[in-house]
Amino acid sequence: MIVSSDVLEHIIDDDMAIKNMGKMLKKDGRLIIVTLQGQMRPFETKVGHVRNYMPGELEQKIKDSGLEIEQVITLQRVSLSKY
């Protein structure tokens, strides 16, 4: 199992990162990706984000890398700040 939590939004070549994670998986292994979705907020570039994913974008990148999607769970972002 590989867990990528709040990482892909920091990586310039996310397509290559997803492909490499897929190559590291054992047969029948699982890849869990947690990342942000939606429009970037101003402070996010200051913490190293190069992107947030739009709905469906990450799923397409995963499929394009040759991986099979078993389940997608989308959580709504709760923000107490205007940033």
Secondary structure, 3 states (H helix, E strand, C coil): CEEEECCHHHCCCHHHHHHHHHHHCCCCCCEEEECCECCCCHHHHHHCCCCCECCCHHHHHHHHCCCCCCCCCCCCCCCCCCC
